[in-house]
Amino acid sequence: MERRTALQNLTLSWQSAGASAVVLYGAAYAVHRVRPARRTAVALFREAGTLLALFALWQLVGQVSLMSDSHALDRAEWIHRTEHSLGLPDEASWQRAVLPYPVVVRLANYYYASMHFGVMLVVLLWLFLRHRDRYPWVRNTVVLTTAACLLIQFIPVAPPRMLTDQGFVDVAAQYGQSVYGGGIGGIQADELSAMPSVHVAWCLLVSVAVIAVAESRWRWLILLHPVVTITVVVVTANHFWADGLVASWLLLLAYALQYAGGRWRRRRAVRGDRPVAAELIPR
């Protein structure tokens, strides 16, 4: 039980994230009033508050649905059948390959629970402090991609781990590492937000950002993050391949919107309609 509590604490509730966002916004306002010259501190508090507010919204939406939860398992089964008909590998077979190795399973559970948000925060902080001109492009992509994922998540879809009749195992619950508390029938609404996978969207976004911005030849090592993340979400039975594919398409759509917006701003700048800040134009 202690192990489960420790792992749950890796994930903020929407109340905690929302309260933290309010505190950070308040700190930004206070610093601006007392020390107007401290623009970096003000911007850092404001950006951190915005990201935590987005995270709170993500957590909250996970508890709200536009359709009945009763068909969430049916939708998951349909996704699984469709993947088979398309010839995609069976996620259950990937999971069975790691089940005999408890250490690997435990590490996968920890990675799933903590790394998606942790790595995102580190990369955003790095961009904000070292590459401020590129930060808005990445931040806006995070907002657009996450918002698109949230819209789809209003339709409840169960994760693979709930399809026990298909051979899946809830390894997080088995090892006392589940980040979900007990709900009615052992199912909570936020457990039914498997489609699409924000984990996959964020790990791909982080990798693109690091490769595009960093100049070191070691930047390509960031590709290990999406490889490990995609493997982890599958072997822990938290997501189907389809969840990751949809998330990837949404990320591409966010990039397309950013690109189109940048071209539109550049055309307006050329026409002299209004000045355009260089940092708002994706490179």
Secondary structure by P-SEA (a helix, b strand, c coil): caaaaaaaaccccaaaaaaaaaaaaaaaaaaaaccccaaaaaaaaaaaaaaaaaaaaaaaaaacccccccaaaaaaaaaaaaaaaaccccaaaaaaaacccaaaaaaaaaaaaccaaaaaaaaaaaaacccccaaaaaaaaaaaaaaaaaaaacbbbbcccccccccccccccccccccccccccccccccccccccaaaaaaaaaaaaaaacccccccccaaaaaaaaaaaaaaaccccaaaaaaaaaaaaaaaaaaaaaaaaaaaaaaacccccccccccc
